[in-house]
Structure formats: structure tokens, C-alpha cells
Amino acid sequence: MRGSSTWQVQEVYKLSGIDRIGQPRHAAKEAAWAAGAKTSTEVAQKTGLHSFRTKEAYLKVWRQCLDHAKTTFRVGDIEKLTGEHVSSFLRSRIAEDVGRQTYGQAASALGKLENALRSYAEAKGSGLSYDFRATILQVSPEAKGLSSMVPGRAFRDPDRVISLLPHPDFRLAAAIQHDAGLRMSEATHVRPGQLKGEGTIEVRGKGGKIRVAELSRDTYQQLAIRLEQSGEFRVSRDAYRSAVVRASEAADDKGSPHSFRHRWVQDRLQEKLSAGKTWERALAEVSREIGHERAEITKHYQGRR
């Protein structure tokens, strides 16, 4: 299928017959149980989307997954999505340290995408088959460390949160995030070749795209020493995430590792606006600096629409 992600998603939605908006959801579930469904997963396979809000949320996830497949695998056809693409997308959400509820919604939406693509394939007679749910089940244990709280809100005082972290490696990873706005996955695994001198670090982000970020002199020196000692800098993401959540609670500044990135984005945008740049230009520049494909994602960090 050709066309933009938005068009392809809408096409699959329309032709799959999954639209049940306005029809009672409870009756659909009862019908699924009566038809032989034995688990909630089997019920989900037999029911459609019954509310406009769920439709909008799910179709947004479908678009994000297809955009991820385009960027990471050069697959821009929604009919060619596979379990590999789905698992890669879900792992990217885990790496972004989204909340447990956000991850759960993404997993549910992709399970429903499997239904929609199967029905679409039947309607078109393409003979294609899809099995995303097995992949979703395989990835789900990796999401157990995600926080149940709403993630992503910027820390008021990131330095205090960092000071309360119990291990120097945790404090260094947090300082890297705070200095350069890196993702948790980018700050918790650094190799020697990434340091480029004069306080700069090369980062390979989503889709293999490379960008260069700046660290403070102190953070850069600490990281260089750590790399010289151990050959690489690597921190357990689950342990780091849990430590940041606990430290933020102790600081009465609740957040997650992604809150360092949000703080950096907000401060960086303010710098550019104070320098006289328009909102649109500042947003575009900051989006490039943090490795976002689309500026609309960065808007979410600032809370502006």
C-alpha cells in the first residue's frame, strides 16, 4: 500500500470493518464469549472499536508504529508490518520510559491492528497473515519496570534528584541526561568511540540516526574516566529507572528518567525564545537536537499545542 501513514491507517480502519462506534461494547463482549472466546485476548480478537476516544488513541499508535517501521526498517507499507517491526516499536517505547499505562495502551492498540490487518487482507483477498500478539507477549516482561505514574513531566530541580541517587553510575547517567537531553537508552550505555572531544558526545538514536550533543565539562570528564577504567559505561536500565523514581519521590519532585529529558527540552526552548527566535523555529531546532523526527512530538514535552 502506498500513501502517508495517516492515509494508510485510515484505509485499513475503514475497510477492515473494525469500526463499531455507537454500538454497545458490553453486548459485543457477551457475543464474543457466547461464540466461544475463552480469554480476554480472544474477546479482543472478536470485537471492534466502540468509542471515538479509543479509536483516536489506537490509530495514533498505528501511525507511530508505521512511522517507526519506515525510519528503522525502511518499511513504509502497513500491509508489510511484521512482528519484528511491532517488537522494535514497543521496545522503543520502553526505552523512552513511557508510563505503564501508555505502554499497555500501545500493546492493546497493536493487538487490534492485527485484527484490522487480518480483516483488511480478507477483504482485499491478498492472502497475507499477521500475528502480532505472540510478539507482544514476548516483549511484555521487558516493560515490568515501567512506572505506573504518568511519565515525562519535567523535574523542578533535577540537580537535587541527581544528588539523591545512591550509586555514582546512576548519578553519571542522570547527569548525561540532564546535560544533553538524551534518552535513557542513550545515557545508560556509552562506548569510548562516542566521545568526540571538547565536551561532545556522538549519539546513535532511533533509526540509526546520528547526532552530536554537548555535555558539561565535569560530566564529560567523569564519563571519560569511567570509560578508561571499564572500557564502556553501562547501567542496568531497570535499576536506574527504579532509582530515579525513588530519588524523585524523596525530593518531592516525582518523575522518571524521561523527566530529565523534558526539563532539558523546556529549558532549551526557553533559551532559543529568549534569543529572539520564533516558536516554530525554536521548536524545529530543539526537535533536531534531541533526535525527534517530528516537531509535534516535542510539543508534548512543552505542553503546548
N, C-alpha and C positions, 0 to 999 in steps of 0.2 A: 504494500500500500504506500502511496506517496502522499505528500502534504505535510503541513505543520503538525506538531504534536497535538495541539488543540483540536485541529480538524480530524485527525485520525481517532483520537479518543471519543469525540462526539459521534463519529461514524460508527464505531464499534458499539457505543452505547445505544444508538438509535436502532441499529439493525439486529442487535442481539436479543431484543425482547426483554431485557432485564428491567426496564422501566415499569415500576408498579406504584408510582407516586399517586396518592389518593385512594389506594386500595388498602384495606385493613391488614396490618402486618401480622397481628395475632392470628387471624384466620389463615393466612398463608403458612404460618408455622404449624398450626394444627393440621393443615392439609399435608404438610411435609411429613409430620410424624405418622399420620394415617397412611401415607404412601410407603412407609417402611423405613424412614430415616431412624437411625439408632443413636446418633450422636449429634451434638450441636453443629459440628462441622458438616455433617450430612444434611442437616436442616439448611445451613447456609448455602450449600450447593444447589438446593432445590427452591430457594426463594430469591426474589429480586431486591431492588432498592425501593423503599416505600416512603421515604421522606426527601424533600428537596435539600435539606441541610446535609443529609448523609450523601446524597448524590454529588453535591458540590465538593464535599471533603474527599470522597473516593476518587472522583475524576481528577482532582488536583494531584493525588498520589499517582494515578495512572500516568499523567503528563510528566511528573517528576521522574518516574521510573523510565519512561521512554527517553526523556532528555538525558538521563544518566547513561542509558544504553548507547545513545548517539555519541556522547562525549567520551565514554570509556571504551566502547567496543566498535564504534562506527556503525552501529545498527540503528537505522532510523525508521524502520518499518515495524509497526506494532504487531503485525502478524508473525514476525520473526523472533519475538521475545521468547526466551527460554528460562529455565530455572537458574542457569548461570547468571543471567542478567538480573533476575529478581534477587538472588542471594547477594550479588555485588551491591545492588542498590540498598538492601536492608543493612548490610554491613557498613555502608557509607553513613547511614542514619545513626547507627550505633557509634561510629567514630565521631559523629557530630555531637554525641552526648545528648541526644534528644530525650525527652521525658518518656517514662514507661508507657504512659497513655498514648502519646504521639506515635511511639513505635508500634503499639498494639493496633492503633487505627490503620497505620500503613500496612501491617501484615494482613489485617482483615480486608482492606481495600484490594490488595493484590490477590487474595484468595477469590474475591468477587470478580476481579479481572480475568482470572482463569475461567470462571463460569461464562463471562461475556464473550471471551475469545472462542470458547468451545461452541457456543450458540451461533456466533458470527460465522465460524468455519462451516457449521452445518447449513446455515442459510445460504452461504456462497458456494457450498459444495467443494471446498478447497481440499478436504481430506486432512487438514492439519489437526494435530492434537496438542494438548497442553496439560502440564502437571506442575503447578507452582506450589501446591500445598505441601508436598513432600519436602521441597526445598525450604519453605517457610518453617516447617517443624525442625529441620536440621539447624537453622540459624538461630531459632528462638532461645536456646540456652545461653547464647552469647549476649543476649540482652538482659539477663537477670540482674546485672549490676547497675542498670539504669535507675535513676532516681524516680520515685513516684511523684515528686513535686513538679510543678511547671518549670521547665528549664529556661535558660537563656537570658534571664534578667540580669542586667549589669550589676556588678558589685559596687556598692557605695565607696568602700575602702578596700581595694584589692591588696594593698600592702599589709594591712592588718591580717587579712585571711592568710596570706602567704606566711606571715610570721608565726602563725599558729599551727602550721603543718609540721608533723612530727619527725619527718625524715629529710635530710638535705637534698636527696634526689627529687622528692616531691616539691620542695621549695624551688629547686632549679627549674623543673618542668613548668611550674606555675609562673616563675619569673620570665621564662621564654614566652609563654602565652601572653603575659601581661605586657611585655616589651614590644612584641611583634604581632599580636593578634592572631597567633597560629591556632589551628585546630588542635584538639587534644592528641589526635593521632600523629600530628606533625611535631608536637613538642615532646612526646614521650619516647621517640626513637630517632636519634640523630647519629649520623656516621661522620667520621673525620672529614671526608671529602666535601661535606656540605658547608664547612666554614671557609669563607672566601676572603678573609682579612678585613681590616678596618670596620669591625663590628657587624659584618654582613653574613647572613646565612642563606644558603640556597635551599629552597623547599620544593619538593615534588608533590603537588596537590592532586585533586580529583582529576581523573582522566589523564594523569601523567603530565599535566601542565606544570611547567617550572616557573617559579617566581623568586625574587630575592627580597628578603626582609632585613630590617635593622634591629640589632639588639643593643642594649645599653653596654657601656664599657665593662661594668662589673659582671653582668650576666655572661657576656661573651668570654671574658677571662675565666670565669668559673667553668663554663662549658668546655673551653679549650683544655683546661687542666683535667677535667673529668674524662675527656676523650683520650688524652695522652695516657692516663692511668689505666683505662679499661678497654681502649680500642673502639668503643662505641658507647653511646648513652642510651640506655633502655630502661623504661619503668613500666611496671605492670599497670595497664590502664584501669583495670577494676580496682586495684588497691589505691591508685592515685585518685580515681573518681570518688571513692568512699572517703578518703582522707580529706579531700577538698570539701565535700558535703559536711563532714563533721566539723572541720575548721570554720566553715561559714556559719554553721549553727552556733558555735562557740562565740563567734564575733557578732552574733545577732545581725547577720547580713546574708541570709540564706541564698544559696545558689549552687552552681555546679561548675566544673571546669570550663564550660562554654561561657560562663558569666565573665571570665577574663576577656574573652574574645569580644563579647558585647561591650564591655567597658572600653576596650581599645577602639572599636568602631565609633562609638559615640564621641569619644574624645578627639579622634582623628577628624571626624566630620566637623566638629566644632572648630578645630584648628583651621580647616580649609574655609569654612564660612567666615571666620574672623579675619581671614586674609583677603576677603572680598570676592571669593568665588561664589557662583550661583549654586543653589541647592542641587540642581541637576548635574552640574559639572563636578561638584564635591562628591556627590553620591556615586557617579560613574568612576571617579578616580579611586575612591576608597574600595569600591567593589573589585576593581582590578587588583588593588594592593592585597586584599585578603583572599583572592582566588575565587571569587564568585563569578559564575557565568552570566548572571542576570542581576541588574541593579535592584529589581523588585525584591530579591532575597534580602539584600542589605537594608532595604526599607524596614523590614520586620525587626531588625536589630535596633533601629532607632525609634520604632513605634510610630513612624509616620506613614501615611498612605497617599 
